[in-house]
Amino acid sequence: MSTQKSLSPRAWAELILLGTIWGASFLAIRVALDEVPVVTSVLHRTFWAMLLLWLVVFAARLPVPREPRIWGAFLVMGLLNNAIPFGLMAWGQLYIETGLTSILNAATAIFGVIVAAMIFPDERLTPRRGIGVGLGFFGVATAIGLSNFVSFDLRSIAQLAILGGTVSYALASAWARLKLAHLPPQVAAAGMLTGSTFIALPLALLIDGAPSLDLQPETWVAIAYYSLIATAGAYLLYYRVLAMAGSGNLMLVTLLIPPVAILLGAWVRDEALSPNAFAGFALLALGLMILNGTGRRRD
């Protein structure tokens, strides 16, 4: 067992860059949703990112899997890590602020610990992790607000949809470890996005109709950002940071995303969050730091 890796200045810089890219993606998605339907927005995100990542795979001359079981695993991964969470979170953003969406998205790490503890023997839920998870849940409940548990409305459903997306992310993380860990990261990401595109395309045609390409310039800029930069580019950066910093330290990116999303939401869309949202994020951040402090594990 090795101790958690220390972060070099370069690792810190790329970790902050990754958090900034993902934080800004919430605003880009919300801008696109002003003109593009939810499922079509997911299709844009997976399709363009898929094309870019396959270009990277072919340019790097990486082997492309041929086994049907691997492509089946890509399909499941695309459902769990893209189609479900992208769709739920995009729909949820129609009814709640981008900053609050990013705060609730941070619960991914909390659910990830729980799912891993249920599946993998080396990821048991220690007392310290249990405290971190408990604080995380308390933070999520605080961010949502007790009143929303009493008066169940569309805003409450939107927040639950966001949390549903985080659970799907957590399941995807376990699935990737079980089925895709032996593949080069670029190939796994490209295959996953291929699977999610095959899911999103018929759903978009069925629910939204044929996608329109006659969009406002700012909509295309938003789509380009969240698909090419915040999805394809961020996946490549994610694995670079993972190699440099280790999985424990990489969890810190979860704490960097909400401040960026909150500031951009306030600046561009005049969004204002309630005090309980900030209090909830503080509790959630404390829980994540406690979980990160457990990092006496193999990376």
C-alpha positions as CSV (number, residue, x, y, z in Angstrom):
1,M,0.0,0.0,0.0
2,S,1.4,3.4,-1.0
3,T,0.7,6.8,0.4
4,Q,-1.3,9.3,-1.5
5,K,0.8,11.1,-4.2
6,S,1.9,14.7,-3.6
7,L,0.8,17.2,-6.2
8,S,3.5,18.8,-8.3
9,P,2.9,22.4,-9.5
10,R,2.2,21.0,-13.0
11,A,-0.4,18.6,-11.6
12,W,-2.0,21.4,-9.6
13,A,-2.2,23.6,-12.7
14,E,-3.8,20.9,-14.8
15,L,-6.2,19.9,-12.0
16,I,-7.3,23.6,-11.7
17,L,-7.6,23.7,-15.5
18,L,-9.8,20.6,-15.5
19,G,-12.0,22.0,-12.8
20,T,-12.4,25.3,-14.7
21,I,-13.3,23.5,-17.9
22,W,-15.9,21.4,-16.3
23,G,-17.2,24.3,-14.2
24,A,-17.8,26.4,-17.3
25,S,-19.6,23.5,-19.1
26,F,-22.7,24.0,-16.9
27,L,-23.1,27.5,-18.3
28,A,-22.4,26.4,-21.9
29,I,-25.1,23.6,-21.6
30,R,-27.6,26.1,-20.2
31,V,-27.0,28.5,-23.0
32,A,-27.5,25.8,-25.6
33,L,-30.7,24.7,-23.9
34,D,-32.3,28.1,-24.7
35,E,-32.5,26.9,-28.3
36,V,-31.8,23.1,-28.4
37,P,-34.1,20.5,-26.8
38,V,-32.7,18.3,-24.0
39,V,-32.1,15.0,-25.8
40,T,-30.7,16.8,-28.9
41,S,-28.3,18.7,-26.7
42,V,-27.0,15.3,-25.4
43,L,-26.7,14.0,-28.9
44,H,-24.6,17.1,-29.9
45,R,-22.4,16.5,-26.8
46,T,-21.7,12.9,-27.5
47,F,-21.5,12.9,-31.3
48,W,-19.0,15.7,-31.8
49,A,-16.9,14.5,-28.8
50,M,-17.0,11.0,-30.3
51,L,-15.6,12.2,-33.7
52,L,-12.8,14.1,-32.0
53,L,-11.7,11.3,-29.8
54,W,-11.7,8.7,-32.6
55,L,-9.4,11.1,-34.5
56,V,-7.1,11.1,-31.5
57,V,-7.2,7.3,-31.4
58,F,-6.4,6.9,-35.1
59,A,-3.7,9.6,-35.0
60,A,-2.1,7.8,-32.1
61,R,-2.4,4.4,-33.9
62,L,-4.1,2.8,-30.9
63,P,-5.7,-0.6,-31.4
64,V,-9.4,-0.5,-31.9
65,P,-11.2,-3.4,-30.1
66,R,-13.1,-5.9,-32.2
67,E,-14.6,-8.2,-29.6
68,P,-18.5,-7.8,-29.3
69,R,-18.3,-8.1,-25.5
70,I,-16.2,-4.9,-25.4
71,W,-18.5,-3.0,-27.6
72,G,-21.4,-4.2,-25.4
73,A,-19.4,-2.8,-22.5
74,F,-19.0,0.5,-24.4
75,L,-22.8,0.6,-24.9
76,V,-23.5,0.1,-21.2
77,M,-20.8,2.7,-20.3
78,G,-22.3,5.2,-22.7
79,L,-25.7,4.7,-21.1
80,L,-24.4,5.1,-17.5
81,N,-21.7,7.7,-18.0
82,N,-23.3,9.9,-20.8
83,A,-26.8,9.3,-21.9
84,I,-28.5,9.1,-18.5
85,P,-26.5,11.7,-16.5
86,F,-26.2,14.1,-19.4
87,G,-29.9,13.9,-20.1
88,L,-31.0,14.2,-16.4
89,M,-28.7,17.1,-15.7
90,A,-29.6,19.0,-18.8
91,W,-33.3,18.6,-18.0
92,G,-32.7,19.6,-14.4
93,Q,-30.8,22.8,-15.5
94,L,-34.0,24.0,-17.2
95,Y,-35.5,24.5,-13.7
96,I,-32.6,25.2,-11.3
97,E,-29.5,27.4,-11.4
98,T,-26.3,26.3,-13.1
99,G,-24.4,26.9,-9.8
100,L,-26.8,24.7,-7.8
101,T,-26.5,22.0,-10.5
102,S,-22.7,22.0,-10.1
103,I,-23.0,21.7,-6.3
104,L,-25.4,18.7,-6.6
105,N,-23.1,17.2,-9.2
106,A,-20.3,17.1,-6.6
107,A,-22.3,14.3,-4.9
108,T,-20.9,12.0,-7.6
109,A,-17.9,11.4,-5.4
110,I,-20.1,10.5,-2.4
111,F,-22.2,8.0,-4.4
112,G,-19.0,6.7,-6.0
113,V,-17.6,5.7,-2.6
114,I,-20.8,3.9,-1.7
115,V,-21.1,2.0,-5.0
116,A,-17.4,1.0,-4.8
117,A,-17.8,-0.2,-1.2
118,M,-20.7,-2.4,-2.3
119,I,-18.8,-3.9,-5.3
120,F,-15.1,-4.0,-4.6
121,P,-13.5,-5.7,-1.5
122,D,-10.6,-3.2,-1.4
123,E,-13.0,-0.2,-1.2
124,R,-14.6,-1.0,2.1
125,L,-16.5,1.8,3.9
126,T,-14.2,2.6,6.8
127,P,-15.4,4.8,9.8
128,R,-13.6,7.8,8.3
129,R,-15.1,7.3,4.9
130,G,-18.5,6.8,6.6
131,I,-18.1,10.3,8.2
132,G,-17.2,11.8,4.9
133,V,-20.2,10.2,3.2
134,G,-22.5,11.3,6.0
135,L,-21.3,14.9,5.8
136,G,-21.7,14.8,2.0
137,F,-25.3,13.7,2.2
138,F,-26.0,16.3,4.8
139,G,-24.5,18.9,2.5
140,V,-26.7,17.7,-0.4
141,A,-29.8,17.9,1.8
142,T,-28.8,21.4,3.0
143,A,-28.2,22.6,-0.6
144,I,-31.6,21.4,-1.7
145,G,-33.2,23.0,1.3
146,L,-35.6,21.4,3.8
147,S,-38.5,23.3,2.3
148,N,-38.1,21.4,-1.0
149,F,-38.6,18.1,0.8
150,V,-41.9,19.4,2.1
151,S,-43.3,21.2,-0.9
152,F,-42.6,18.8,-3.8
153,D,-42.7,20.7,-7.0
154,L,-40.9,20.9,-10.4
155,R,-37.8,22.5,-8.9
156,S,-37.6,19.6,-6.4
157,I,-38.0,17.0,-9.2
158,A,-35.2,18.8,-11.1
159,Q,-32.8,18.6,-8.2
160,L,-33.6,14.9,-7.8
161,A,-32.9,14.4,-11.5
162,I,-29.5,15.9,-11.0
163,L,-28.8,13.5,-8.1
164,G,-30.0,10.7,-10.3
165,G,-27.4,11.6,-12.8
166,T,-24.7,11.5,-10.0
167,V,-25.8,8.0,-9.1
168,S,-25.5,7.0,-12.8
169,Y,-21.9,8.4,-12.8
170,A,-21.0,6.4,-9.8
171,L,-22.3,3.2,-11.3
172,A,-20.4,4.0,-14.5
173,S,-17.2,4.4,-12.5
174,A,-17.6,0.9,-11.1
175,W,-18.5,-0.5,-14.6
176,A,-15.4,1.0,-16.1
177,R,-13.2,-0.5,-13.5
178,L,-14.8,-3.9,-14.0
179,K,-15.0,-4.0,-17.8
180,L,-12.8,-1.3,-19.4
181,A,-9.7,-0.9,-17.2
182,H,-7.5,-2.9,-19.6
183,L,-8.1,-0.5,-22.5
184,P,-6.1,2.7,-23.3
185,P,-8.1,5.6,-21.8
186,Q,-8.5,7.3,-25.2
187,V,-10.0,4.1,-26.7
188,A,-12.3,3.6,-23.7
189,A,-13.6,7.2,-23.9
190,A,-14.1,7.1,-27.7
191,G,-15.9,3.7,-27.4
192,M,-18.1,5.0,-24.6
193,L,-19.1,8.1,-26.6
194,T,-19.9,5.9,-29.5
195,G,-22.2,3.8,-27.4
196,S,-23.9,6.9,-26.0
197,T,-24.4,8.4,-29.5
198,F,-26.1,5.2,-30.6
199,I,-28.5,5.6,-27.7
200,A,-29.0,9.4,-28.0
201,L,-29.5,9.5,-31.8
202,P,-32.8,7.4,-32.0
203,L,-34.1,9.0,-28.8
204,A,-33.4,12.5,-30.2
205,L,-35.2,11.7,-33.4
206,L,-38.1,10.2,-31.6
207,I,-38.5,12.8,-28.9
208,D,-37.2,16.0,-30.5
209,G,-37.4,15.3,-34.2
210,A,-34.6,15.9,-36.7
211,P,-31.9,18.1,-35.2
212,S,-31.8,21.6,-36.6
213,L,-28.5,23.0,-37.7
214,D,-29.9,26.5,-38.1
215,L,-28.8,27.7,-34.7
216,Q,-27.7,31.0,-33.3
217,P,-23.9,31.6,-33.3
218,E,-23.8,31.6,-29.5
219,T,-25.6,28.3,-29.4
220,W,-23.0,26.7,-31.7
221,V,-20.2,28.2,-29.5
222,A,-21.8,26.7,-26.5
223,I,-22.2,23.3,-28.2
224,A,-18.6,23.4,-29.4
225,Y,-17.4,24.2,-25.9
226,Y,-19.3,21.5,-24.0
227,S,-18.7,18.8,-26.6
228,L,-15.2,19.3,-27.9
229,I,-13.6,21.0,-24.9
230,A,-15.6,20.0,-21.8
231,T,-16.2,16.4,-23.0
232,A,-13.6,15.2,-25.4
233,G,-10.8,17.5,-24.3
234,A,-11.6,17.1,-20.6
235,Y,-11.6,13.3,-20.8
236,L,-8.0,13.4,-22.2
237,L,-6.9,15.9,-19.6
238,Y,-8.6,13.9,-16.9
239,Y,-6.5,10.8,-17.6
240,R,-3.3,13.0,-17.7
241,V,-4.1,14.4,-14.3
242,L,-5.0,10.9,-13.0
243,A,-1.6,9.6,-14.0
244,M,0.2,12.5,-12.4
245,A,-1.9,13.0,-9.2
246,G,-3.5,9.7,-8.5
247,S,-7.2,8.9,-8.0
248,G,-7.4,10.3,-4.4
249,N,-6.1,13.7,-5.4
250,L,-8.2,13.8,-8.5
251,M,-11.3,13.9,-6.3
252,L,-10.2,17.5,-5.5
253,V,-11.5,18.6,-8.9
254,T,-15.0,18.1,-7.5
255,L,-14.3,21.1,-5.2
256,L,-13.1,23.3,-8.0
257,I,-16.1,23.0,-10.3
258,P,-18.9,24.7,-8.3
259,P,-17.1,28.0,-7.7
260,V,-16.5,28.4,-11.4
261,A,-20.1,27.5,-12.3
262,I,-21.5,29.8,-9.6
263,L,-19.5,32.8,-10.7
264,L,-20.3,32.3,-14.4
265,G,-24.0,31.7,-13.7
266,A,-24.1,35.0,-11.7
267,W,-22.1,36.9,-14.3
268,V,-23.7,35.8,-17.5
269,R,-27.3,34.8,-16.4
270,D,-27.7,36.9,-13.2
271,E,-28.3,33.8,-11.2
272,A,-28.4,34.1,-7.4
273,L,-28.2,31.1,-5.0
274,S,-29.7,31.0,-1.6
275,P,-27.5,30.8,1.5
276,N,-28.4,27.2,2.1
277,A,-26.8,26.3,-1.3
278,F,-23.5,27.7,-0.1
279,A,-23.8,26.1,3.3
280,G,-24.6,22.8,1.6
281,F,-21.5,23.1,-0.6
282,A,-19.4,23.8,2.4
283,L,-20.6,20.7,4.2
284,L,-20.2,18.7,1.0
285,A,-16.7,20.0,0.5
286,L,-15.8,19.0,4.1
287,G,-17.1,15.5,3.5
288,L,-15.1,15.2,0.3
289,M,-11.9,16.5,2.0
290,I,-12.4,13.8,4.7
291,L,-12.8,11.2,2.0
292,N,-9.7,12.5,0.2
293,G,-7.8,12.2,3.5
294,T,-8.4,8.5,3.5
295,G,-5.9,8.3,0.6
296,R,-3.7,5.4,1.9
297,R,-4.5,3.3,-1.1
298,R,-3.1,2.2,-4.4
299,D,-3.5,4.7,-7.1
